[in-house]
Amino acid sequence: MERLDETELTKSKAKHFGGVPFRVILPNLVTLLALSLGLTSIRFAIEMKLETAVQLIIAAAVLDALDGRIARALKGTSKFGAEFDSLADFVDFGVAPALLLYQFSLHDIKGLGWIAVMTFAVAAALRLARFNVAIDDPNKPAWHSNFFVGMPAPAGAIVGMLPLYLNLLGLQHTQTYVPFEIAYTFLVALLMVSRIPHYSGKSLGRVPRDYVVLALFGVVVTLLLLATYPFEMLVFVSTLYVLMIPFSMRSFSRQSENDKVTASNHSSERSN
């Protein structure tokens, strides 16, 4: 009996202290790098180096788009990685852009401006929490993976900084614009916590063989444009994303109606 207990104890220790495969560590390293960029962005925001702060948040968004894909490609997904990613996203796309916007202009109306950035950060946290809960829903139709419920936190951060992009492009900022910027911040926060569907882009994960070269060409051109005209491209991408929301809603509604029709037909067949 004692030998059996010792064997079980040895197996338990081996399981607890066993090595973690690098394929599991690598996605978390990417997330850690993104978190470091977000924290550094806060530092540059405090120092009023707004352009650098924006660039770091955008770089964090790029890494955030990669870490999950790397984890799935390497079969290195883990519960720890998912929780760590959410915490990093809250800092990168909730706290960092909120403080950046406050330093940029919203501090001109201190009370209301601070309420706006707090609302933005809280909305990002709620959005991430809801996303984590929705992942575990076993009854969700497969096509739901093509949509996000509410504006995702990275998109909220990028779209929310639109007034700052315009300023960095030379639009003269005055205190007259501040109430509109506060209202815009509240609007983006509302979109994050809303149930308005947004395209997830996951259906673009696989490119047909005939379009691989065209896709590579498009990626290269986009990267070159971002490197040469970063803030012009960010204005374009932010505007395009907002304009796509009605199309996302229409597509989601259409597929929901198709589900209802299919369910109704099945119900009729069973009753017959």
RORO-674950 format. One line per field, with one value per residue (C-alpha): residue number from 0; z, x, y. Coordinates in nm, 2 decimals. Each point is the difference from the previous one (the first is absolute). Layout:
residues N
n	c(NUM,...)
Z	c(Z,...)
X	c(X,...)
Y	c(Y,...)
***
This chain:
residues 272
n	c(0,1,2,3,4,5,6,7,8,9,10,11,12,13,14,15,16,17,18,19,20,21,22,23,24,25,26,27,28,29,30,31,32,33,34,35,36,37,38,39,40,41,42,43,44,45,46,47,48,49,50,51,52,53,54,55,56,57,58,59,60,61,62,63,64,65,66,67,68,69,70,71,72,73,74,75,76,77,78,79,80,81,82,83,84,85,86,87,88,89,90,91,92,93,94,95,96,97,98,99,100,101,102,103,104,105,106,107,108,109,110,111,112,113,114,115,116,117,118,119,120,121,122,123,124,125,126,127,128,129,130,131,132,133,134,135,136,137,138,139,140,141,142,143,144,145,146,147,148,149,150,151,152,153,154,155,156,157,158,159,160,161,162,163,164,165,166,167,168,169,170,171,172,173,174,175,176,177,178,179,180,181,182,183,184,185,186,187,188,189,190,191,192,193,194,195,196,197,198,199,200,201,202,203,204,205,206,207,208,209,210,211,212,213,214,215,216,217,218,219,220,221,222,223,224,225,226,227,228,229,230,231,232,233,234,235,236,237,238,239,240,241,242,243,244,245,246,247,248,249,250,251,252,253,254,255,256,257,258,259,260,261,262,263,264,265,266,267,268,269,270,271)
Z	c(0.00,0.09,-0.33,-0.19,0.18,-0.08,-0.37,-0.02,0.18,-0.25,-0.29,0.15,0.05,-0.36,-0.14,0.21,-0.07,-0.35,-0.28,-0.20,-0.38,-0.18,-0.23,0.31,0.12,-0.33,-0.03,0.36,-0.08,-0.28,0.24,0.25,-0.26,-0.10,0.37,0.03,-0.30,0.15,0.34,-0.19,-0.19,0.33,0.09,-0.33,0.04,0.34,-0.16,-0.27,-0.28,-0.15,-0.34,0.15,0.24,-0.28,-0.20,0.30,0.04,-0.37,0.03,0.30,-0.21,-0.27,0.26,0.15,-0.34,-0.03,0.34,-0.03,-0.35,0.10,0.29,-0.22,-0.27,0.25,0.19,0.30,0.13,0.38,0.26,0.15,-0.34,-0.05,0.34,-0.05,-0.34,0.14,0.28,-0.25,-0.23,0.28,0.06,-0.37,-0.14,0.31,0.23,-0.24,-0.26,0.27,0.17,-0.34,-0.09,0.34,-0.04,-0.36,0.05,0.24,0.30,-0.12,0.16,0.29,0.17,-0.31,-0.19,0.28,0.01,-0.37,0.01,0.31,-0.19,-0.30,0.22,0.19,-0.33,-0.13,0.32,-0.03,-0.37,0.07,0.28,-0.22,-0.27,0.24,0.12,-0.36,-0.10,0.23,-0.15,-0.15,-0.17,-0.21,-0.38,-0.19,-0.21,0.31,0.00,-0.30,0.22,0.32,0.24,0.05,-0.13,0.11,0.24,-0.25,-0.26,0.27,0.08,-0.36,-0.09,0.32,-0.07,-0.33,0.14,0.09,-0.35,-0.15,0.23,-0.08,-0.37,0.06,0.09,0.25,0.33,0.20,0.32,-0.22,-0.12,0.35,0.06,-0.33,0.08,0.34,-0.17,-0.26,0.29,0.16,-0.34,-0.05,0.36,-0.07,-0.32,0.20,0.26,-0.25,-0.16,-0.35,-0.21,-0.17,-0.25,0.17,-0.31,0.09,-0.33,-0.16,0.16,-0.30,-0.34,-0.32,-0.18,-0.31,0.21,0.21,-0.21,0.00,0.37,0.06,-0.23,0.19,0.34,-0.13,-0.14,0.32,0.22,-0.23,0.02,0.38,0.02,-0.23,0.09,0.34,0.13,-0.34,-0.01,0.36,-0.09,-0.30,0.18,0.29,-0.23,-0.21,0.31,0.13,-0.35,-0.01,0.32,-0.18,-0.25,0.30,0.16,-0.33,-0.06,0.36,-0.02,-0.33,0.14,0.31,-0.21,-0.20,0.33,0.10,-0.34,0.03,0.35,-0.10,-0.29,0.22,0.25,-0.28,-0.12,0.34,0.06,-0.33)
X	c(0.00,0.29,0.18,-0.32,-0.04,0.36,-0.05,-0.31,0.19,0.29,-0.23,-0.17,0.33,0.11,-0.32,0.03,0.37,0.01,0.14,-0.23,0.04,0.14,-0.30,-0.21,0.26,0.05,-0.36,0.03,0.33,-0.17,-0.28,0.26,0.17,-0.33,-0.06,0.34,-0.08,-0.32,0.16,0.28,-0.27,-0.14,0.35,0.03,-0.36,0.10,0.30,-0.22,0.18,-0.34,0.12,0.22,-0.27,-0.24,0.25,0.06,-0.38,-0.02,0.29,-0.16,-0.32,0.20,0.16,-0.35,-0.12,0.30,0.01,-0.32,0.07,0.35,-0.15,-0.25,0.25,0.25,-0.29,0.13,-0.33,-0.05,-0.23,0.28,0.08,-0.36,-0.03,0.34,-0.10,-0.32,0.20,0.25,-0.27,-0.16,0.32,0.09,-0.34,-0.19,0.24,0.27,-0.22,-0.23,0.30,0.14,-0.33,-0.02,0.36,-0.08,-0.31,-0.26,0.18,-0.12,-0.34,0.14,-0.31,-0.19,0.32,0.11,-0.35,0.03,0.33,-0.11,-0.31,0.22,0.23,-0.29,-0.18,0.32,0.01,-0.37,0.04,0.30,-0.19,-0.30,0.22,0.16,-0.34,-0.14,0.29,-0.13,-0.36,-0.05,-0.33,0.15,-0.05,0.32,-0.05,0.00,0.38,0.00,-0.13,0.09,-0.28,0.08,0.31,0.31,0.24,0.29,-0.23,-0.15,0.35,0.09,-0.33,-0.01,0.32,-0.13,0.00,0.37,0.09,-0.16,0.20,0.33,-0.09,-0.01,-0.36,0.03,-0.15,-0.19,-0.21,-0.31,0.05,0.02,-0.37,-0.03,0.30,-0.15,-0.33,0.20,0.18,-0.33,-0.13,0.29,-0.04,-0.37,0.08,0.24,-0.27,-0.29,-0.12,0.05,0.18,0.33,0.19,0.27,0.20,0.06,-0.15,0.30,0.24,0.02,0.09,-0.10,0.31,-0.07,0.01,0.31,0.22,-0.26,-0.05,0.38,0.02,-0.28,0.17,0.33,-0.18,-0.19,0.31,0.19,-0.29,-0.01,0.38,-0.02,-0.33,-0.08,-0.26,-0.17,-0.04,-0.13,-0.26,-0.10,-0.02,-0.19,-0.26,-0.03,-0.06,-0.28,-0.16,0.00,-0.21,-0.34,0.11,0.10,-0.34,-0.18,0.21,-0.05,-0.38,-0.02,0.17,-0.21,-0.31,0.13,0.05,-0.36,-0.13,0.20,-0.12,-0.36,0.03,0.15,-0.28,-0.26,0.16,-0.01,-0.36,-0.09)
Y	c(0.00,0.24,-0.08,0.07,0.34,0.08,-0.08,0.22,0.28,-0.03,0.02,0.30,0.18,-0.08,0.14,0.31,0.07,-0.13,0.21,0.23,-0.03,0.30,0.00,0.10,0.26,0.18,0.15,0.12,0.17,0.18,0.11,0.11,0.21,0.16,0.07,0.16,0.22,0.11,0.09,0.19,0.19,0.12,0.14,0.19,0.13,0.14,0.16,0.15,-0.19,-0.08,-0.12,-0.27,-0.10,-0.06,-0.20,-0.23,-0.06,-0.09,-0.23,-0.17,-0.04,-0.18,-0.23,-0.07,-0.11,-0.24,-0.17,-0.18,-0.11,-0.12,-0.20,-0.17,-0.07,-0.16,-0.16,0.19,0.14,0.00,0.13,0.21,0.15,0.10,0.17,0.17,0.12,0.16,0.18,0.13,0.12,0.20,0.18,0.04,0.10,0.12,0.18,0.12,0.17,0.15,0.17,0.10,0.17,0.17,0.13,0.12,0.20,-0.13,0.15,0.34,-0.08,-0.19,-0.15,-0.10,-0.10,-0.23,-0.16,-0.06,-0.17,-0.21,-0.10,-0.10,-0.22,-0.16,-0.07,-0.18,-0.21,-0.10,-0.07,-0.24,-0.17,-0.06,-0.14,-0.25,-0.12,-0.03,-0.23,-0.27,0.01,-0.35,0.10,0.27,-0.06,-0.04,0.30,0.22,-0.02,0.23,0.28,0.17,0.11,0.37,0.18,-0.20,0.18,0.03,0.15,0.23,0.13,0.06,0.16,0.20,0.18,0.14,0.36,-0.04,-0.12,0.30,0.23,-0.18,0.06,0.38,0.07,0.28,-0.10,0.25,-0.03,0.04,-0.36,-0.15,-0.05,-0.18,-0.22,-0.09,-0.09,-0.21,-0.18,-0.08,-0.13,-0.24,-0.12,-0.06,-0.20,-0.22,-0.10,-0.01,-0.32,0.14,-0.27,0.08,-0.21,-0.20,-0.06,-0.37,-0.11,0.16,-0.24,-0.22,0.14,-0.19,-0.13,0.21,0.32,-0.06,0.22,0.28,-0.03,0.03,0.30,0.17,-0.07,0.15,0.31,0.05,-0.03,0.25,0.24,-0.03,0.06,0.30,0.16,-0.15,0.25,0.04,-0.38,-0.01,0.27,-0.20,-0.34,0.15,0.17,-0.32,-0.21,0.23,0.00,-0.38,-0.03,0.03,-0.27,-0.23,0.06,-0.08,-0.32,-0.12,0.07,-0.19,-0.31,0.01,0.00,-0.29,-0.19,0.07,-0.12,-0.32,-0.06,0.06,-0.24,-0.27,0.05,-0.03,-0.32,-0.16,0.10,-0.17)
***
